Amino acid sequence: MAVTEAIVDNIRDSKITNFLKTKGVVRLQDEYGMKLHLWIGKVIDERRISGQEVNDCLYPELMYGYRRLIRFYELKNVRKIKRESDWKDFIERYDCLGLNFNRILETTLGNNDKLKVAAMSTVILSGVIKSVEILFVYNMKIKNKEEEQEAHVYSYLPVAFDLVNKTMTIKVWNREEGDEHNTPTEQLDYVYEKIRKKLPFETRSITIDPQSVLYKMSKALFDDFFKQLPNIEEIIAKKADMSQLAHDLLVGVTLQNAELSSGKMIMNTDVINVEEEMYKLLQQVALYDYLKDNPITTLLKNTDKYISRIRFNDRDNLTASLTSEKGVRCIFDAKTFMCVRNSLDLVESIVAIVVTFVKEKGLLSVKYDASDRQFLNIHILQNRYYSKEDYSRIWELYKKYESEENTITGTVCSEDNIAAM
């Protein structure tokens, strides 16, 4: 069987060879040095493994792996795509074998082909579609900057419909060498429009403001980080003293928005919460004291995730961005962190945040980008090859803080359902 090199170029070699090894397929003496795609074709021809078994291996790798740029949409009118008959036009247009098939190796592109469907996986219960996964293969034109020559490569774009939660995600490998109309963003737009033409669904602005969700996420991660300080219990105990300290600080100063409350001078919290600011300052003092003699990595070793970068708009709509100073890719070692932390609490929204997840084998840095309310972008950074388990962890973090406003979501969904009936 002829296996196209452009297919296996989308997957880490070790993922394929390790899979073949589990099936008892290893390179023979005369097979060392063979290109991977040629060797796969050879072992299939010799029936040492079936083409379908290889397809089953390729599918999860092409759904995740290098496809690091992810766009998340919310859907409405999903009732129009819940039956097999609703997908008739789509299946005919893309010559699909049905709603469940996998012919990755068999799906190749000529220079004049633009987009095909290589696989689909659908869950149907009692005649109602619950979820659909579609693996598109796109003919990506690239340009070699050094040689100034054009070439074609395969770009796989997995699309996942969750009709229970009314969401859709599209992923793409964010290669930088794409020629005009072939950039990762343009590929996402192209596939989105192609799906819309053949399926009667609509998208809507994300119900729960993602910038507010990212703020809640950052606030929780800040709190988790400071809990790692060895003297955190002593710092927390100081909260009881803050009202008196705030009083001592304010008394004797002429302030228009200061007033007595329970015998103590306080500020109008719409202006500033002096007690909270003093407590945060104490946290920062303890952090700087610790970092004077200890590396920040000693605080991070007991955390499974931390913030590496943050971007937000302040009350004057000015964009601010903060990254680390000492190469650890953690913003807490930046001297300007205290100012940014205060500004975040004022606006209670974040445009983008990079969270680094700690794994057994290295780090996984993920950018959550809420700059466009029409969809949420998630970008796995540093060319990291990721798995389904990694993806679940990334989503679970976001959904955890989105769920704090589930009451609002439920109300909107109910209204949407009523309107659709």
Backbone torsions as a table, in degrees:
resi	resn	phi	psi	omega
1	MET	NA	130.3	178.6
2	ALA	-78.9	119.8	179.0
3	VAL	-106.8	123.7	-176.4
4	THR	-73.0	130.0	-179.2
5	GLU	-60.9	-32.5	-178.2
6	ALA	-62.8	-23.1	178.1
7	ILE	-74.5	-54.4	-174.9
8	VAL	-70.8	-17.3	176.2
9	ASP	-66.1	-15.4	-179.3
10	ASN	-89.1	3.4	-174.7
11	ILE	-133.1	143.7	175.9
12	ARG	-65.2	129.7	-175.4
13	ASP	-53.7	-42.0	-175.5
14	SER	-63.7	-28.7	178.7
15	LYS	-64.6	-38.4	-179.9
16	ILE	-75.5	-47.8	-176.9
17	THR	-65.3	-36.6	177.2
18	ASN	-66.8	-38.1	176.0
19	PHE	-62.8	-46.7	180.0
20	LEU	-61.2	-36.5	179.5
21	LYS	-63.3	-37.8	178.1
22	THR	-65.3	-21.9	177.7
23	LYS	-94.1	6.5	178.9
24	GLY	80.6	15.7	-178.8
25	VAL	-104.4	112.8	177.7
26	VAL	-129.8	161.8	-178.8
27	ARG	-68.0	133.2	174.1
28	LEU	-83.2	173.2	-175.0
29	GLN	-53.9	-44.3	-175.9
30	ASP	-84.8	3.6	-177.7
31	GLU	-102.7	-7.7	177.0
32	TYR	-66.0	135.7	-179.0
33	GLY	94.8	-13.8	177.2
34	MET	-69.7	142.1	173.6
35	LYS	-63.0	147.1	-172.6
36	LEU	-57.1	-45.9	-176.9
37	HIS	-65.2	-33.8	177.8
38	LEU	-70.3	-39.8	179.7
39	TRP	-66.3	-41.0	177.9
40	ILE	-60.2	-44.6	177.9
41	GLY	-60.2	-37.8	-179.0
42	LYS	-67.2	-45.6	-177.6
43	VAL	-70.2	-27.2	174.9
44	ILE	-70.4	-44.6	179.2
45	ASP	-60.8	-35.0	-179.0
46	GLU	-86.2	4.4	176.5
47	ARG	60.0	30.0	173.1
48	ARG	-78.7	-18.3	172.8
49	ILE	-158.6	154.7	-179.2
50	SER	-91.2	156.6	176.8
51	GLY	-62.1	-34.3	-179.3
52	GLN	-68.1	-35.7	177.3
53	GLU	-64.0	-39.2	177.4
54	VAL	-66.7	-41.2	176.8
55	ASN	-58.0	-41.4	179.7
56	ASP	-64.3	-30.9	176.2
57	CYS	-72.9	-41.5	-175.5
58	LEU	-69.4	-32.9	-172.5
59	TYR	-55.8	-56.4	-179.2
60	PRO	-65.3	-29.8	179.1
61	GLU	-68.8	-34.1	179.3
62	LEU	-82.9	-18.6	175.2
63	MET	-79.1	-24.1	-178.7
64	TYR	-130.1	-120.9	173.8
65	GLY	58.9	-112.1	-177.8
66	TYR	-84.8	-8.4	-176.0
67	ARG	-79.2	77.8	-166.5
68	ARG	-94.8	-13.4	178.4
69	LEU	-100.0	117.6	-169.2
70	ILE	-124.1	133.1	178.1
71	ARG	-117.7	128.8	-175.7
72	PHE	-113.8	127.2	179.3
73	TYR	-118.2	155.2	166.0
74	GLU	-102.8	145.9	-174.8
75	LEU	-112.9	155.6	166.1
76	LYS	-135.3	167.5	-176.2
77	ASN	60.1	33.2	-179.1
78	VAL	-68.6	-16.4	178.6
79	ARG	-61.1	-20.6	-179.1
80	LYS	-80.3	-7.0	179.9
81	ILE	-129.7	27.6	-176.9
82	LYS	-95.6	-5.7	-179.8
83	ARG	-115.6	151.2	179.5
84	GLU	-56.5	-37.4	-178.5
85	SER	-63.7	-25.6	179.5
86	ASP	-67.6	-18.6	-176.5
87	TRP	-99.6	6.7	-175.6
88	LYS	-56.9	-49.5	-178.4
89	ASP	-63.1	-39.9	179.8
90	PHE	-64.4	-46.6	-178.3
91	ILE	-62.2	-41.5	179.5
92	GLU	-68.9	-41.6	-178.1
93	ARG	-62.6	-38.3	-176.0
94	TYR	-104.8	16.5	173.4
95	ASP	51.5	46.2	-179.6
96	CYS	-81.6	151.0	178.2
97	LEU	-79.5	-6.5	-176.4
98	GLY	149.4	-161.7	179.4
99	LEU	-90.8	-5.3	176.5
100	ASN	-137.2	109.2	176.2
101	PHE	-164.2	163.1	178.5
102	ASN	-148.1	105.7	177.5
103	ARG	-132.9	51.2	-177.5
104	ILE	-59.4	-49.9	-178.9
105	LEU	-64.4	-31.0	-176.1
106	GLU	-83.7	-11.9	-176.2
107	THR	-95.8	104.0	-179.1
108	THR	-119.6	161.9	-176.6
109	LEU	-122.4	131.2	169.0
110	GLY	-85.8	171.6	-177.5
111	ASN	-60.5	-26.5	-178.5
112	ASN	-91.4	-6.3	177.2
113	ASP	-83.8	139.1	-179.4
114	LYS	-107.6	-44.9	-173.0
115	LEU	-150.7	133.4	175.6
116	LYS	-137.1	165.6	174.2
117	VAL	-105.6	122.8	-176.8
118	ALA	-95.8	-23.2	-178.1
119	ALA	-164.2	154.9	173.0
120	MET	-143.5	146.1	176.6
121	SER	-137.7	120.4	-172.2
122	THR	-128.8	137.6	175.2
123	VAL	-106.6	122.2	-179.3
124	ILE	-126.4	126.7	178.2
125	LEU	-124.7	124.0	179.7
126	SER	53.4	39.6	177.2
127	GLY	80.3	1.4	-178.4
128	VAL	-112.6	129.2	179.8
129	ILE	-74.8	127.8	178.4
130	LYS	-98.4	-38.8	-179.7
131	SER	-154.7	152.3	178.0
132	VAL	-139.3	131.3	171.5
133	GLU	-113.7	132.1	179.5
134	ILE	-124.5	130.1	177.3
135	LEU	-108.2	101.4	177.1
136	PHE	-85.4	148.1	170.2
137	VAL	-121.8	126.7	-172.0
138	TYR	-114.4	137.9	179.5
139	ASN	-84.7	96.1	-174.1
140	MET	-90.5	124.7	177.6
141	LYS	-92.0	127.1	179.9
142	ILE	-120.7	161.7	179.4
143	LYS	-129.1	122.8	177.3
144	ASN	-75.2	111.4	-174.8
145	LYS	-64.1	-33.7	-178.5
146	GLU	-74.4	-46.2	-177.1
147	GLU	-93.4	-9.6	-178.3
148	GLU	52.6	42.4	178.0
149	GLN	-116.6	145.7	178.2
150	GLU	-89.7	148.7	177.1
151	ALA	-149.2	167.6	178.7
152	HIS	-120.1	136.3	175.6
153	VAL	-132.2	162.2	177.0
154	TYR	-88.2	132.3	174.4
155	SER	-120.5	120.8	-178.8
156	TYR	-95.9	131.1	179.5
157	LEU	-122.8	99.8	176.7
158	PRO	-74.7	136.5	176.2
159	VAL	-122.6	131.1	-178.8
160	ALA	-125.6	120.2	173.1
161	PHE	-98.5	126.6	170.2
162	ASP	-112.5	98.6	-173.7
163	LEU	-81.0	-11.0	175.1
164	VAL	-77.5	-48.1	-179.8
165	ASN	-93.3	0.1	176.0
166	LYS	59.0	57.1	179.1
167	THR	-135.5	160.0	173.8
168	MET	-142.4	136.7	174.8
169	THR	-123.7	144.4	174.4
170	ILE	-128.3	134.7	-178.8
171	LYS	-122.3	156.8	176.9
172	VAL	-154.1	151.9	172.0
173	TRP	-77.7	119.9	-175.0
174	ASN	-83.5	63.1	175.7
175	ARG	-67.9	144.1	-175.8
176	GLU	-92.3	-15.1	-171.9
177	GLU	-90.0	11.8	-179.0
178	GLY	-61.4	135.1	178.1
179	ASP	-76.0	-178.9	-179.4
180	GLU	-53.8	134.1	-178.3
181	HIS	70.3	10.7	-178.8
182	ASN	-124.7	13.9	177.5
183	THR	-68.5	161.0	179.0
184	PRO	-55.4	-43.1	-179.7
185	THR	-64.7	-40.6	179.0
186	GLU	-67.2	-34.2	175.5
187	GLN	-65.0	-42.9	177.7
188	LEU	-60.0	-45.0	179.2
189	ASP	-62.5	-41.7	-176.9
190	TYR	-63.9	-48.5	-179.2
191	VAL	-65.7	-40.4	178.0
192	TYR	-56.7	-47.2	-178.6
193	GLU	-67.3	-36.6	178.8
194	LYS	-65.3	-39.9	177.7
195	ILE	-65.6	-43.9	-178.3
196	ARG	-60.2	-33.0	-177.2
197	LYS	-70.0	-26.0	-174.3
198	LYS	-111.7	-6.4	-179.7
199	LEU	-129.2	130.1	-174.9
200	PRO	-84.4	68.5	176.3
201	PHE	-127.7	166.9	176.7
202	GLU	-132.5	153.3	173.3
203	THR	-105.3	164.6	178.8
204	ARG	-141.6	165.6	175.0
205	SER	-59.6	145.1	-177.5
206	ILE	-60.4	128.0	-171.5
207	THR	-60.2	-53.2	-179.6
208	ILE	-93.7	120.7	-175.7
209	ASP	-49.2	112.5	-177.3
210	PRO	-65.1	-27.2	178.1
211	GLN	-68.0	-32.5	176.0
212	SER	-71.5	-37.7	177.9
213	VAL	-62.6	-43.8	-179.7
214	LEU	-66.0	-32.6	175.7
215	TYR	-63.2	-46.4	-180.0
216	LYS	-62.6	-38.4	177.7
217	MET	-62.3	-46.6	-178.2
218	SER	-64.3	-41.7	-179.2
219	LYS	-61.1	-42.1	179.2
220	ALA	-66.7	-39.8	-179.9
221	LEU	-69.4	-34.9	174.0
222	PHE	-59.7	-49.0	-178.6
223	ASP	-60.9	-42.8	179.3
224	ASP	-61.3	-37.4	-179.2
225	PHE	-65.9	-47.8	-177.3
226	PHE	-66.1	-22.5	176.9
227	LYS	-66.1	-15.1	179.9
228	GLN	-80.9	-13.5	178.8
229	LEU	-62.6	135.8	-176.9
230	PRO	-63.6	-23.9	-179.3
231	ASN	-106.2	25.5	-175.0
232	ILE	-62.0	-35.9	-179.9
233	GLU	-64.2	-37.1	177.1
234	GLU	-67.1	-37.4	179.5
235	ILE	-66.3	-45.4	179.7
236	ILE	-60.9	-39.1	-179.9
237	ALA	-61.7	-26.3	-179.3
238	LYS	-72.2	-11.8	179.0
239	LYS	-57.4	-35.2	-178.1
240	ALA	-64.1	-21.8	-178.0
241	ASP	-91.6	-9.2	-169.7
242	MET	-65.5	-36.5	-178.6
243	SER	-64.7	-39.2	178.8
244	GLN	-69.5	-40.9	179.0
245	LEU	-63.5	-40.6	178.7
246	ALA	-63.8	-41.8	178.0
247	HIS	-60.0	-49.1	-178.9
248	ASP	-60.7	-33.4	-179.4
249	LEU	-72.8	-37.3	-172.3
250	LEU	-89.5	-31.1	-175.0
251	VAL	-62.7	138.2	179.8
252	GLY	87.5	-1.8	178.2
253	VAL	-110.4	129.7	179.1
254	THR	-75.5	111.7	-178.4
255	LEU	-133.3	130.7	-176.7
256	GLN	-68.9	-28.3	-174.1
257	ASN	-110.4	21.6	175.9
258	ALA	-100.9	148.0	-179.8
259	GLU	-154.3	162.0	177.3
260	LEU	-85.9	137.3	176.4
261	SER	-144.1	117.7	-177.8
262	SER	55.3	37.2	175.6
263	GLY	83.0	1.8	-179.3
264	LYS	-122.4	144.7	178.1
265	MET	-77.0	130.9	178.3
266	ILE	-134.6	162.3	174.4
267	MET	-101.3	150.5	170.2
268	ASN	-59.9	122.8	-174.7
269	THR	-68.3	-15.1	173.4
270	ASP	-68.5	-21.8	176.9
271	VAL	-89.6	-55.6	177.3
272	ILE	-167.7	140.4	174.7
273	ASN	-95.0	96.4	-172.6
274	VAL	-63.5	-41.8	-179.5
275	GLU	-60.5	-44.8	-179.3
276	GLU	-65.8	-40.4	180.0
277	GLU	-64.9	-39.5	179.9
278	MET	-67.7	-37.4	178.1
279	TYR	-65.7	-43.3	178.3
280	LYS	-64.0	-35.4	177.8
281	LEU	-64.0	-40.3	177.5
282	LEU	-62.9	-41.9	175.6
283	GLN	-57.4	-44.4	-177.6
284	GLN	-67.7	-38.1	176.4
285	VAL	-60.1	-45.8	179.9
286	ALA	-63.5	-37.1	179.5
287	LEU	-67.2	-48.8	-179.7
288	TYR	-62.1	-37.4	177.5
289	ASP	-61.7	-43.0	-179.5
290	TYR	-66.8	-43.4	-176.1
291	LEU	-72.0	-14.8	177.2
292	LYS	-63.0	-33.7	-175.5
293	ASP	-121.3	-1.4	-177.0
294	ASN	-135.2	145.1	176.0
295	PRO	-73.3	148.6	-178.1
296	ILE	-64.8	-22.3	-179.7
297	THR	-61.6	-25.6	179.6
298	THR	-70.6	-26.0	174.9
299	LEU	-80.7	-31.6	-175.8
300	LEU	-79.3	-18.3	-173.7
301	LYS	-66.6	-18.8	179.1
302	ASN	-100.2	9.4	178.4
303	THR	-113.1	150.5	177.9
304	ASP	-103.1	-0.4	175.6
305	LYS	-165.7	150.3	178.1
306	TYR	-156.5	164.8	-176.5
307	ILE	-85.4	131.3	179.1
308	SER	-105.5	-28.9	-178.7
309	ARG	-156.5	153.6	-178.3
310	ILE	-148.6	144.0	178.3
311	ARG	-140.1	134.8	-176.0
312	PHE	-153.3	165.9	173.3
313	ASN	-107.0	130.6	179.9
314	ASP	-84.9	-173.9	-175.3
315	ARG	-62.5	-24.1	178.0
316	ASP	-92.9	12.6	178.2
317	ASN	63.7	28.7	174.4
318	LEU	-93.6	136.5	-179.1
319	THR	-85.6	132.3	176.3
320	ALA	-123.7	145.0	-180.0
321	SER	-136.4	143.7	-177.6
322	LEU	-138.0	129.0	173.7
323	THR	-128.1	172.2	-176.0
324	SER	-73.9	163.0	-178.0
325	GLU	-104.9	-25.7	-167.4
326	LYS	-110.7	19.6	173.3
327	GLY	81.9	3.3	-179.2
328	VAL	-89.0	-8.6	-177.0
329	ARG	59.0	46.2	175.3
330	CYS	-138.8	125.0	-170.7
331	ILE	-71.0	-14.3	-173.9
332	PHE	-68.1	-16.1	178.7
333	ASP	-92.3	6.0	177.6
334	ALA	-84.9	135.0	-176.5
335	LYS	-67.2	-22.9	-179.7
336	THR	-88.3	5.0	-175.4
337	PHE	-59.2	-39.8	-176.8
338	MET	-60.1	-44.1	-179.8
339	CYS	-63.8	-43.1	-179.2
340	VAL	-66.6	-38.4	179.5
341	ARG	-61.2	-41.0	178.2
342	ASN	-65.5	-41.2	-179.7
343	SER	-64.8	-38.1	178.4
344	LEU	-61.0	-41.0	-178.9
345	ASP	-67.7	-24.0	178.3
346	LEU	-75.9	-44.3	-175.2
347	VAL	-89.5	-24.0	179.7
348	GLU	52.3	37.4	175.1
349	SER	-154.3	148.3	-179.0
350	ILE	-131.8	132.6	179.2
351	VAL	-75.4	-44.6	-179.1
352	ALA	-152.8	148.6	179.3
353	ILE	-143.5	140.1	174.6
354	VAL	-108.6	120.9	178.4
355	VAL	-110.5	131.2	176.3
356	THR	-100.9	120.4	177.2
357	PHE	-93.9	134.2	179.5
358	VAL	-89.7	124.2	179.6
359	LYS	-118.5	166.2	178.6
360	GLU	-60.1	-37.2	-179.7
361	LYS	-115.7	78.8	174.8
362	GLY	92.0	-166.1	-175.5
363	LEU	-117.4	152.1	177.5
364	LEU	-124.5	107.6	-178.7
365	SER	-97.8	129.4	-173.0
366	VAL	-130.0	129.5	177.3
367	LYS	-100.6	122.1	172.1
368	TYR	-98.4	118.1	-174.1
369	ASP	-117.7	113.6	-178.1
370	ALA	-110.8	30.3	-176.8
371	SER	-72.0	-20.7	179.0
372	ASP	-119.1	117.1	-176.1
373	ARG	-69.5	-15.5	-179.5
374	GLN	-71.3	-24.0	178.1
375	PHE	-160.7	163.6	175.3
376	LEU	-106.2	131.1	175.3
377	ASN	-99.6	135.5	172.7
378	ILE	-123.9	129.8	-175.8
379	HIS	-128.7	117.0	176.3
380	ILE	-84.6	120.1	-167.7
381	LEU	-93.2	172.0	172.1
382	GLN	61.0	34.6	175.9
383	ASN	53.9	31.8	-177.3
384	ARG	-77.0	127.8	175.2
385	TYR	-83.0	125.2	-171.3
386	TYR	-124.1	164.0	-175.5
387	SER	-112.8	175.2	175.8
388	LYS	-61.3	-37.6	179.3
389	GLU	-65.3	-40.3	176.2
390	ASP	-61.2	-44.4	-178.9
391	TYR	-60.6	-42.6	179.2
392	SER	-61.8	-40.9	180.0
393	ARG	-64.7	-40.4	178.8
394	ILE	-62.4	-45.2	-178.4
395	TRP	-71.6	-37.0	-179.4
396	GLU	-60.7	-37.0	179.0
397	LEU	-64.1	-46.4	179.6
398	TYR	-64.8	-46.4	-176.4
399	LYS	-65.5	-28.4	179.3
400	LYS	-58.9	-44.2	-176.9
401	TYR	-88.1	-21.1	172.6
402	GLU	-70.1	-33.0	-176.4
403	SER	-67.0	-15.9	178.0
404	GLU	-63.8	-18.5	178.8
405	GLU	-116.4	31.3	-178.3
406	ASN	-61.6	-27.7	179.0
407	THR	-62.7	-41.9	178.1
408	ILE	-65.0	-44.0	-179.5
409	THR	-60.9	-43.8	-178.7
410	GLY	-61.4	-39.0	179.2
411	THR	-64.9	-45.3	-179.1
412	VAL	-64.9	-43.1	179.6
413	CYS	-62.1	-39.1	179.4
414	SER	-63.9	-42.1	178.9
415	GLU	-65.2	-37.1	179.6
416	ASP	-65.8	-41.9	-179.8
417	ASN	-64.4	-41.7	180.0
418	ILE	-63.0	-41.8	-179.0
419	ALA	-65.2	-31.7	-175.7
420	ALA	-80.3	-16.4	-176.1
421	MET	-80.5	NA	NA
